[in-house]
Amino acid sequence: MTKTIGLALGGGAARGIAHIPLLEAFDELGVKPTKMAGTSIGALVGAAYASGLTGREIREHSCSVLGTRLEAAKRLFRQDDGSIFDLVNFSFRRPTQVDGLHLAKLAMPPNVVENIEDTKIDFVVTATDFYKREEITIRDGDLKRAVAASIAIPGIIEAPEINGRFVIDGAMTNPVPFDHICEGMDITIGIDVTGAQIEQDGKRPGYTDLAMGSSQIMQYSITRLHLEKHRPDIYIAPPVNEFRAFDFFKVREILEAGDKVKEQFKRDLDALL
């Protein structure tokens, strides 16, 4: 009997690129998750995989988009859905922010489905309602819009409203949303890319590192509390500590960090199968 698998992909900004080799592991074993949940960067990567792209295709897309700053610039200027200026929301009344919906459209590989309910793998995206201070789950509707909501880093990336709700990054309330993939599954898996403790190097962190690092400390603590209540059958954290939140142009190095744990992950999953 084929076993059902629930997979949760967590948030961690650029560190989330390390999800990709572990998705390749599923392909190499010839199995697919039955149910997936993703938040923040995990929502973006997960949306592509749940739509039917392979891990290898997502890797190739990521390297083509982020391999060099020149390639990224070319993609910005030749995007079909609006101009480069649509990506940034300029305002004299509030800080300039990146438009989350245009960013999601720009980052997504081709062939991603339009609506969440059309994904080949049952998929849920999580975000955070800013005013109610609670997690929300998005199970239907425009997939790119849902991902845009989930990746909305406060003060940096602006999200579209979801059903009239003002939302921010899903990792603020549930950094590794494995509680949404447990029901009815034979095997549950959580992939944590928030990072763990880092060595002090004697340098004072800059403003961005301090802001993002503080957020990741909070996410790390929330995840530890969730794990005390329930732990997935496989819980894996790729070695991504050395990478900063916006190290997206280190795409190949972050992929290598995921590669380091892929074979062990395959052995652990195969044993459960």
Buried (B, 14 or more C-beta within 10 A) or exposed (E): EEEBBBBBBBBBBBBBBBBBBBBBBBBBBEBBBBBBBBBBBBBBBBBBBBBBBBBBBBBBBBBBBBBEEEBBEEBEEEBEEEEBEBBBBEEEEEEEBBBBBBBBBBBBBEEBBEEBEBBEBBBBBBBBBBEEEEBBBBEEBBBBBBBBBBBBBBEBBBBBEBEEBBBBBBBBBBBBBBBBBBEEBBBBBBBBBBBEEEEEEEEEBEEEBEBBBEBBEBBBEBBEEBBEEEEBBBBBBBBBBBBBBBBBBBBEBBBBBBBEBBEEBBEBBEEEE
